C-alpha cells in the first residue's frame, strides 16, 4: 500500500538513531573508532 522509507542504520551495530550518513556509523561507534584512529582524516578537535 505504502512505499517503505529507507532510513539510515549504523553498519557496525545496527542502531537506527544518531547515524552519520558520511561514515554510515552511529555516534557511539564513530566515537570508538575515532579514538582508536581507525577513521582516516578524523581527529579530536581542540583549540
C-alpha distance matrix in Angstrom:
0.0 3.8 6.8 9.2 12.5 15.6 18.5 22.1 23.7 27.4 28.3 31.3 30.1 26.3 26.6 23.6 25.7 28.7 28.0 30.1 28.0 31.3 32.3 29.0 30.9 30.6 33.7 35.3 35.2 36.2 39.1 40.3 40.3 41.8 44.6 45.3 45.4 42.7 40.7 42.8 43.7 42.8 45.7 46.3 47.0 50.4 52.6
3.8 0.0 3.8 6.3 9.0 12.3 15.1 18.8 20.7 24.5 25.6 28.7 27.6 23.8 23.8 20.6 22.5 25.3 24.6 26.6 24.5 27.8 29.0 25.8 27.7 27.4 30.4 32.2 32.2 32.9 35.9 37.3 37.2 38.5 41.4 42.3 42.2 39.7 37.5 39.6 40.4 39.4 42.3 42.8 43.4 46.8 48.9
6.8 3.8 0.0 3.8 6.4 9.3 12.6 16.1 18.3 22.0 22.8 26.1 25.4 21.7 22.0 18.8 20.9 23.4 22.3 23.9 21.6 24.7 26.0 22.8 25.0 25.2 28.2 30.1 29.9 30.4 33.6 34.9 34.5 35.8 38.9 39.6 39.3 36.7 34.5 36.4 37.2 36.5 39.5 40.3 41.0 44.4 46.6
9.2 6.3 3.8 0.0 3.8 6.4 9.4 12.9 14.7 18.4 19.4 22.5 21.7 17.9 18.3 15.2 17.5 20.2 19.0 21.0 18.9 22.2 23.1 19.8 21.7 21.7 24.9 26.6 26.3 27.1 30.2 31.4 31.1 32.6 35.5 36.2 36.1 33.5 31.5 33.6 34.6 33.6 36.6 37.3 38.2 41.6 44.0
12.5 9.0 6.4 3.8 0.0 3.8 6.3 10.0 12.4 16.2 17.5 20.8 20.1 16.5 16.3 13.0 14.8 17.1 15.9 17.7 15.6 19.0 20.1 17.0 19.0 18.9 21.9 24.0 23.9 24.2 27.3 28.8 28.6 29.7 32.7 33.6 33.4 31.0 28.7 30.7 31.5 30.4 33.3 34.0 34.7 38.1 40.4
15.6 12.3 9.3 6.4 3.8 0.0 3.8 6.9 9.4 13.0 14.0 17.4 17.2 13.7 14.0 11.0 13.2 15.2 13.3 14.9 12.6 15.9 16.8 13.5 15.7 16.2 19.4 21.4 20.8 21.2 24.5 25.8 25.3 26.5 29.6 30.3 30.0 27.4 25.2 27.3 28.2 27.3 30.3 31.2 32.1 35.7 38.1
18.5 15.1 12.6 9.4 6.3 3.8 0.0 3.8 6.5 10.1 12.0 15.1 14.7 11.3 10.9 7.7 9.5 11.4 9.7 11.7 10.1 13.7 14.3 11.1 12.7 12.7 15.7 17.9 17.6 17.9 21.0 22.6 22.3 23.4 26.4 27.4 27.2 24.9 22.7 25.0 25.8 24.5 27.3 28.0 28.9 32.4 34.8
22.1 18.8 16.1 12.9 10.0 6.9 3.8 0.0 3.8 6.8 8.9 11.9 11.9 9.1 8.7 6.3 8.0 9.1 6.6 8.4 7.1 10.6 10.8 7.4 9.0 9.3 12.5 14.7 14.1 14.3 17.5 19.0 18.6 19.7 22.8 23.7 23.5 21.2 19.0 21.4 22.3 21.0 23.8 24.5 25.7 29.2 31.8
23.7 20.7 18.3 14.7 12.4 9.4 6.5 3.8 0.0 3.8 6.2 8.7 8.3 5.3 5.5 4.5 7.2 8.8 6.4 9.1 8.9 11.9 10.8 7.1 7.4 7.5 11.2 12.4 11.6 12.7 15.8 16.7 16.6 18.3 21.0 21.6 22.0 19.6 18.0 20.8 22.2 20.6 23.2 23.9 25.5 29.0 31.9
27.4 24.5 22.0 18.4 16.2 13.0 10.1 6.8 3.8 0.0 3.8 5.4 5.7 4.6 5.1 6.5 8.2 8.7 6.0 8.2 8.9 11.1 8.9 5.5 4.4 5.1 8.9 9.6 8.1 9.4 12.6 13.1 12.9 14.9 17.5 17.9 18.4 16.0 14.8 17.9 19.6 17.9 20.3 21.1 23.1 26.5 29.7
28.3 25.6 22.8 19.4 17.5 14.0 12.0 8.9 6.2 3.8 0.0 3.8 6.0 5.8 8.2 9.8 12.0 12.4 9.4 10.5 10.4 11.7 9.1 6.0 6.0 8.2 11.7 11.9 9.4 10.7 14.1 13.9 12.8 15.3 18.0 17.6 18.0 15.0 14.1 17.1 19.3 18.2 20.9 22.3 24.6 28.1 31.4
31.3 28.7 26.1 22.5 20.8 17.4 15.1 11.9 8.7 5.4 3.8 0.0 3.8 6.1 8.3 11.1 12.9 13.1 10.7 12.1 13.0 13.9 10.6 8.4 6.6 8.2 11.0 10.1 7.1 9.5 12.3 11.2 10.6 13.6 15.7 15.1 16.1 13.3 13.3 16.7 19.2 17.7 20.0 21.1 23.8 27.1 30.5
30.1 27.6 25.4 21.7 20.1 17.2 14.7 11.9 8.3 5.7 6.0 3.8 0.0 3.8 5.7 9.2 11.1 12.1 10.7 13.1 14.4 16.1 13.1 10.5 8.2 8.1 10.8 9.3 7.6 10.8 13.0 12.0 12.6 15.6 17.2 17.0 18.6 16.2 16.3 19.9 22.1 20.1 22.0 22.5 25.1 28.2 31.7
26.3 23.8 21.7 17.9 16.5 13.7 11.3 9.1 5.3 4.6 5.8 6.1 3.8 0.0 3.8 6.3 9.2 11.1 9.6 12.5 13.2 15.6 13.4 10.0 8.7 8.3 11.7 11.2 10.2 12.7 15.3 15.1 15.5 18.0 20.1 20.2 21.4 18.9 18.4 21.7 23.7 21.8 24.0 24.5 26.7 30.0 33.2
26.6 23.8 22.0 18.3 16.3 14.0 10.9 8.7 5.5 5.1 8.2 8.3 5.7 3.8 0.0 3.8 5.8 7.9 7.6 11.1 12.6 15.3 13.4 10.4 8.5 6.5 9.4 9.2 9.5 11.7 13.9 14.4 15.4 17.5 19.3 20.2 21.4 19.5 18.7 22.1 23.5 21.2 23.1 23.1 24.9 28.0 31.2
23.6 20.6 18.8 15.2 13.0 11.0 7.7 6.3 4.5 6.5 9.8 11.1 9.2 6.3 3.8 0.0 3.8 7.0 6.9 10.5 11.4 14.8 13.8 10.6 9.7 7.9 10.7 11.7 12.3 13.7 16.1 17.2 18.1 19.6 21.8 23.0 23.8 21.9 20.5 23.6 24.6 22.5 24.5 24.5 25.9 29.1 31.9
25.7 22.5 20.9 17.5 14.8 13.2 9.5 8.0 7.2 8.2 12.0 12.9 11.1 9.2 5.8 3.8 0.0 3.8 5.6 9.3 11.1 14.3 13.7 11.2 9.9 7.0 8.7 10.4 11.9 12.7 14.5 16.4 17.6 18.5 20.6 22.3 23.1 21.7 20.1 23.1 23.6 21.1 22.8 22.3 23.4 26.4 29.0
28.7 25.3 23.4 20.2 17.1 15.2 11.4 9.1 8.8 8.7 12.4 13.1 12.1 11.1 7.9 7.0 3.8 0.0 3.8 6.6 9.4 12.1 11.7 10.1 8.4 5.4 5.9 8.6 10.4 10.2 11.8 14.3 15.4 15.7 17.9 20.0 20.4 19.5 17.5 20.4 20.5 17.8 19.4 18.8 19.6 22.7 25.3
28.0 24.6 22.3 19.0 15.9 13.3 9.7 6.6 6.4 6.0 9.4 10.7 10.7 9.6 7.6 6.9 5.6 3.8 0.0 3.8 6.1 8.9 8.3 6.4 5.4 4.0 6.2 9.1 9.4 8.9 11.6 13.7 13.9 14.4 17.2 18.8 18.8 17.3 15.1 17.9 18.3 16.1 18.3 18.6 19.7 23.1 25.8
30.1 26.6 23.9 21.0 17.7 14.9 11.7 8.4 9.1 8.2 10.5 12.1 13.1 12.5 11.1 10.5 9.3 6.6 3.8 0.0 3.8 5.6 5.6 5.5 5.6 6.0 7.1 10.5 10.2 8.2 11.1 13.7 13.1 12.9 16.1 17.7 17.0 15.7 12.8 15.0 15.1 13.2 15.7 16.4 17.3 20.9 23.5
28.0 24.5 21.6 18.9 15.6 12.6 10.1 7.1 8.9 8.9 10.4 13.0 14.4 13.2 12.6 11.4 11.1 9.4 6.1 3.8 0.0 3.8 5.5 4.8 7.2 8.8 10.7 13.8 12.9 11.2 14.5 16.7 15.5 15.4 19.0 20.1 19.0 17.1 14.1 15.8 16.0 14.9 18.0 19.2 20.0 23.7 26.1
31.3 27.8 24.7 22.2 19.0 15.9 13.7 10.6 11.9 11.1 11.7 13.9 16.1 15.6 15.3 14.8 14.3 12.1 8.9 5.6 3.8 0.0 3.8 5.8 8.2 10.6 11.9 14.8 13.4 10.9 14.1 16.2 14.3 13.8 17.6 18.5 16.8 15.0 11.5 12.6 12.6 12.2 15.5 17.3 18.2 21.9 24.3
32.3 29.0 26.0 23.1 20.1 16.8 14.3 10.8 10.8 8.9 9.1 10.6 13.1 13.4 13.4 13.8 13.7 11.7 8.3 5.6 5.5 3.8 0.0 3.8 5.3 8.5 10.0 12.3 10.2 7.9 11.5 13.0 10.9 11.1 14.8 15.3 13.9 11.8 8.8 10.7 11.7 10.9 14.2 16.0 17.7 21.4 24.3
29.0 25.8 22.8 19.8 17.0 13.5 11.1 7.4 7.1 5.5 6.0 8.4 10.5 10.0 10.4 10.6 11.2 10.1 6.4 5.5 4.8 5.8 3.8 0.0 3.8 6.9 9.8 11.8 9.8 8.9 12.6 13.8 12.3 13.4 16.8 17.2 16.5 14.1 11.7 14.1 15.4 14.4 17.5 18.9 20.6 24.3 27.3
30.9 27.7 25.0 21.7 19.0 15.7 12.7 9.0 7.4 4.4 6.0 6.6 8.2 8.7 8.5 9.7 9.9 8.4 5.4 5.6 7.2 8.2 5.3 3.8 0.0 3.8 6.6 8.0 6.0 5.7 9.3 10.4 9.6 10.9 14.0 14.6 14.6 12.5 10.8 13.9 15.3 13.4 15.9 16.9 18.9 22.4 25.6
30.6 27.4 25.2 21.7 18.9 16.2 12.7 9.3 7.5 5.1 8.2 8.2 8.1 8.3 6.5 7.9 7.0 5.4 4.0 6.0 8.8 10.6 8.5 6.9 3.8 0.0 3.8 5.5 5.5 5.9 8.5 10.1 10.7 11.8 14.2 15.6 16.2 14.7 13.2 16.5 17.4 14.9 16.8 16.9 18.7 21.9 25.1
33.7 30.4 28.2 24.9 21.9 19.4 15.7 12.5 11.2 8.9 11.7 11.0 10.8 11.7 9.4 10.7 8.7 5.9 6.2 7.1 10.7 11.9 10.0 9.8 6.6 3.8 0.0 3.8 5.7 5.0 6.0 8.6 10.0 10.2 12.1 14.3 15.0 14.5 13.0 16.2 16.5 13.4 14.6 14.0 15.6 18.7 21.8
35.3 32.2 30.1 26.6 24.0 21.4 17.9 14.7 12.4 9.6 11.9 10.1 9.3 11.2 9.2 11.7 10.4 8.6 9.1 10.5 13.8 14.8 12.3 11.8 8.0 5.5 3.8 0.0 3.8 5.5 5.3 6.4 8.8 10.0 11.0 12.8 14.4 14.0 13.5 17.1 18.0 14.8 15.5 14.8 17.0 19.8 23.2
35.2 32.2 29.9 26.3 23.9 20.8 17.6 14.1 11.6 8.1 9.4 7.1 7.6 10.2 9.5 12.3 11.9 10.4 9.4 10.2 12.9 13.4 10.2 9.8 6.0 5.5 5.7 3.8 0.0 3.8 5.4 5.1 6.2 8.4 10.0 10.8 12.2 11.0 10.8 14.5 16.1 13.5 14.8 15.0 17.7 20.7 24.2
36.2 32.9 30.4 27.1 24.2 21.2 17.9 14.3 12.7 9.4 10.7 9.5 10.8 12.7 11.7 13.7 12.7 10.2 8.9 8.2 11.2 10.9 7.9 8.9 5.7 5.9 5.0 5.5 3.8 0.0 3.8 5.5 5.3 5.9 8.5 10.0 10.4 9.5 8.2 11.7 12.7 9.9 11.5 11.9 14.4 17.7 21.1
39.1 35.9 33.6 30.2 27.3 24.5 21.0 17.5 15.8 12.6 14.1 12.3 13.0 15.3 13.9 16.1 14.5 11.8 11.6 11.1 14.5 14.1 11.5 12.6 9.3 8.5 6.0 5.3 5.4 3.8 0.0 3.8 5.6 5.1 6.1 8.7 9.8 10.3 9.8 13.0 13.6 10.2 10.4 9.8 12.5 15.3 18.9
40.3 37.3 34.9 31.4 28.8 25.8 22.6 19.0 16.7 13.1 13.9 11.2 12.0 15.1 14.4 17.2 16.4 14.3 13.7 13.7 16.7 16.2 13.0 13.8 10.4 10.1 8.6 6.4 5.1 5.5 3.8 0.0 3.8 5.6 5.4 6.5 8.8 8.9 9.8 13.3 14.8 11.9 12.0 11.9 15.2 17.7 21.4
40.3 37.2 34.5 31.1 28.6 25.3 22.3 18.6 16.6 12.9 12.8 10.6 12.6 15.5 15.4 18.1 17.6 15.4 13.9 13.1 15.5 14.3 10.9 12.3 9.6 10.7 10.0 8.8 6.2 5.3 5.6 3.8 0.0 3.8 5.5 5.1 6.2 5.3 6.3 9.9 11.9 9.6 10.6 11.7 15.1 18.0 21.7
41.8 38.5 35.8 32.6 29.7 26.5 23.4 19.7 18.3 14.9 15.3 13.6 15.6 18.0 17.5 19.6 18.5 15.7 14.4 12.9 15.4 13.8 11.1 13.4 10.9 11.8 10.2 10.0 8.4 5.9 5.1 5.6 3.8 0.0 3.8 5.4 5.0 6.0 5.6 8.4 9.4 6.4 6.9 8.0 11.4 14.4 18.0
44.6 41.4 38.9 35.5 32.7 29.6 26.4 22.8 21.0 17.5 18.0 15.7 17.2 20.1 19.3 21.8 20.6 17.9 17.2 16.1 19.0 17.6 14.8 16.8 14.0 14.2 12.1 11.0 10.0 8.5 6.1 5.4 5.5 3.8 0.0 3.8 5.4 7.8 8.8 11.2 12.0 9.1 8.0 8.0 11.7 13.8 17.5
45.3 42.3 39.6 36.2 33.6 30.3 27.4 23.7 21.6 17.9 17.6 15.1 17.0 20.2 20.2 23.0 22.3 20.0 18.8 17.7 20.1 18.5 15.3 17.2 14.6 15.6 14.3 12.8 10.8 10.0 8.7 6.5 5.1 5.4 3.8 0.0 3.8 5.6 8.2 10.6 12.4 10.4 10.0 11.0 14.8 16.9 20.6
45.4 42.2 39.3 36.1 33.4 30.0 27.2 23.5 22.0 18.4 18.0 16.1 18.6 21.4 21.4 23.8 23.1 20.4 18.8 17.0 19.0 16.8 13.9 16.5 14.6 16.2 15.0 14.4 12.2 10.4 9.8 8.8 6.2 5.0 5.4 3.8 0.0 3.8 5.6 7.1 8.9 7.5 7.6 9.8 13.4 15.9 19.4
42.7 39.7 36.7 33.5 31.0 27.4 24.9 21.2 19.6 16.0 15.0 13.3 16.2 18.9 19.5 21.9 21.7 19.5 17.3 15.7 17.1 15.0 11.8 14.1 12.5 14.7 14.5 14.0 11.0 9.5 10.3 8.9 5.3 6.0 7.8 5.6 3.8 0.0 3.8 6.2 9.3 8.6 10.2 12.7 16.1 18.9 22.4
40.7 37.5 34.5 31.5 28.7 25.2 22.7 19.0 18.0 14.8 14.1 13.3 16.3 18.4 18.7 20.5 20.1 17.5 15.1 12.8 14.1 11.5 8.8 11.7 10.8 13.2 13.0 13.5 10.8 8.2 9.8 9.8 6.3 5.6 8.8 8.2 5.6 3.8 0.0 3.8 6.5 5.9 8.6 11.5 14.3 17.6 20.9
42.8 39.6 36.4 33.6 30.7 27.3 25.0 21.4 20.8 17.9 17.1 16.7 19.9 21.7 22.1 23.6 23.1 20.4 17.9 15.0 15.8 12.6 10.7 14.1 13.9 16.5 16.2 17.1 14.5 11.7 13.0 13.3 9.9 8.4 11.2 10.6 7.1 6.2 3.8 0.0 3.8 5.6 8.5 12.1 14.4 17.6 20.5
43.7 40.4 37.2 34.6 31.5 28.2 25.8 22.3 22.2 19.6 19.3 19.2 22.1 23.7 23.5 24.6 23.6 20.5 18.3 15.1 16.0 12.6 11.7 15.4 15.3 17.4 16.5 18.0 16.1 12.7 13.6 14.8 11.9 9.4 12.0 12.4 8.9 9.3 6.5 3.8 0.0 3.8 6.6 10.2 11.8 14.9 17.5
42.8 39.4 36.5 33.6 30.4 27.3 24.5 21.0 20.6 17.9 18.2 17.7 20.1 21.8 21.2 22.5 21.1 17.8 16.1 13.2 14.9 12.2 10.9 14.4 13.4 14.9 13.4 14.8 13.5 9.9 10.2 11.9 9.6 6.4 9.1 10.4 7.5 8.6 5.9 5.6 3.8 0.0 3.8 7.0 9.0 12.4 15.4
45.7 42.3 39.5 36.6 33.3 30.3 27.3 23.8 23.2 20.3 20.9 20.0 22.0 24.0 23.1 24.5 22.8 19.4 18.3 15.7 18.0 15.5 14.2 17.5 15.9 16.8 14.6 15.5 14.8 11.5 10.4 12.0 10.6 6.9 8.0 10.0 7.6 10.2 8.6 8.5 6.6 3.8 0.0 3.8 6.3 9.2 12.4
46.3 42.8 40.3 37.3 34.0 31.2 28.0 24.5 23.9 21.1 22.3 21.1 22.5 24.5 23.1 24.5 22.3 18.8 18.6 16.4 19.2 17.3 16.0 18.9 16.9 16.9 14.0 14.8 15.0 11.9 9.8 11.9 11.7 8.0 8.0 11.0 9.8 12.7 11.5 12.1 10.2 7.0 3.8 0.0 3.8 6.4 10.0
47.0 43.4 41.0 38.2 34.7 32.1 28.9 25.7 25.5 23.1 24.6 23.8 25.1 26.7 24.9 25.9 23.4 19.6 19.7 17.3 20.0 18.2 17.7 20.6 18.9 18.7 15.6 17.0 17.7 14.4 12.5 15.2 15.1 11.4 11.7 14.8 13.4 16.1 14.3 14.4 11.8 9.0 6.3 3.8 0.0 3.8 6.8
50.4 46.8 44.4 41.6 38.1 35.7 32.4 29.2 29.0 26.5 28.1 27.1 28.2 30.0 28.0 29.1 26.4 22.7 23.1 20.9 23.7 21.9 21.4 24.3 22.4 21.9 18.7 19.8 20.7 17.7 15.3 17.7 18.0 14.4 13.8 16.9 15.9 18.9 17.6 17.6 14.9 12.4 9.2 6.4 3.8 0.0 3.8
52.6 48.9 46.6 44.0 40.4 38.1 34.8 31.8 31.9 29.7 31.4 30.5 31.7 33.2 31.2 31.9 29.0 25.3 25.8 23.5 26.1 24.3 24.3 27.3 25.6 25.1 21.8 23.2 24.2 21.1 18.9 21.4 21.7 18.0 17.5 20.6 19.4 22.4 20.9 20.5 17.5 15.4 12.4 10.0 6.8 3.8 0.0
